[in-house]
Amino acid sequence: MAMFIRVDIDDSVQQDAALCARLAEICPVDIFEAPADGGVTTVESNLDECTLCDLCIEAAGDAVRVVKLYAE
């Protein structure tokens, strides 16, 4: 279970095969996985490796949110 962040993916992303593949491709710590049958999921065991690089947000805009579960 993630201790530091949660990644929220809007349902609209699931219909965009190119964006799903892009998210899986650009994440440097493999948080996203795009299965062959479509869509995109998060790899729960990798969530705590997130570097907060925002590449996923740059690719998907408001359709992906990285929610910090801790106080800064």
N, C-alpha and C positions, 0 to 999 in steps of 0.2 A: 504494500500500500504506500502511496506517495505521502511523504511527510512535508514537502516544501511547496510543491505546486500541484495544480490541477489544470488540465488542458480541456477546454470546452470547444467542441467542434459543432458548428451549426449544421443542421440537417441538409441544407442546400449544398454543402460541400460533397456529400455522398453521391450526388448526381453528376458531378464534374470529374470524370475519369482523369483528365489531364492534371487537374489540381490535386487530386488524391495522390497521383504518382509523383508530382512535384514535391508535395509535403514530405513524402517518404524519402525522396532523393536529397533534399536540401538539409534535413536535420542532421547536424554533426554528431549527435548522440543517439540516433535511431529511436526517437520517441514515437514516430509515426510508422505505420506499416500499411501498405496498400496490397491486400490480398488479390490474387488473380481473379477472383469472382466479383471484384468491384468494391468500391468504398474505401474508407480509410479508418483505421483504429489507432488507439494509442497502446504502446507497449508499457504496461504499468510498471514493470521492473526497471524501466529506463527513465521514468519521470524525474527521479531525484538526481539524475545526471544533467538535467537541463542547465545550460549556461546562460539562459535569458538573452540569447543573441537576437531574438525577434525575426529571424529569417522566415519562420512560419507565418507570422503576422504580416510581414512584407508581401508574402506570396498570396495570402488569403484575405487580407484586410480584416474587417470586423467579423468574418466568419470563423475565425479562430481566436480564442482568448486564452492567455496564460494567466491563471489566477494564483497569486502568491498566498499560501496558507499560513504565513507567519507575519509578524509585525516587523516592519523595517526599523 
